[in-house]
Amino acid sequence: QVQLVESGGDSVQPGGSLRLSCAASGFIFSNYPMAWYRQVSGKQRQLVATITTTGAPNYVGSAKGRFTIARDNSKNTVYLQMTNLKPEDTAVYFCNRIDMPPPLDWGQGTQVTVSQ
């Protein structure tokens, strides 16, 4: 049974930083590229960053230059270090493996709120 447990979300002021973690189980973590997504209530989930099985990152849009994705295959965990946070980064953040067909199982996510 696939489990994804995201953590590390919090309320921070603009310019602040957070480190999100996602502990994965139920599949061979090291075999899959992983991704972080975020979702604002009422909107579609958006891709934020991806990381290959060997650790090569890729970032989407405003995540470039501010976010860093990393993975620790020994801990079955993927991370998202976020710096210089902006109010528009406010969302629930999710992780998942990249697979075809796209996975149907998702974790609960972790809430990030950026406000004064």
C-alpha positions, 0 to 999 in steps of 0.5 A: 500500500502506497503511503505519502506523508508530507510534513514541514508546512507552516505559516511564515512571513514573506521572505521566510523559508521552510523545508518540506519533507515527504516520507514515501512507502509502499513502492521502490522509492529509488526506482522512481523520479519524484515531484512536488506539487501544490494546490490552492483551494478550488484550483488544479494541482500544479507541478512545482519541481521534479527530481530524477532517480539520480538526483537531477532537479527541475523547477517550474515557474516561480520555483526557479531560483527559490526552491531546491528539491532533494531526495534521500533514497536511504530514507525514502524521503524527498525534500523541498527547501523553499526560500524567499517565500511569497504570498502566492506560494500559499497552498497545500503541498503534495509529493508523489512519484512520477509514473505512467499512468499517473498515480491515483494515491496521494497523501494529505499534503502539508499547508504552507501559508505566507502572510504578514 
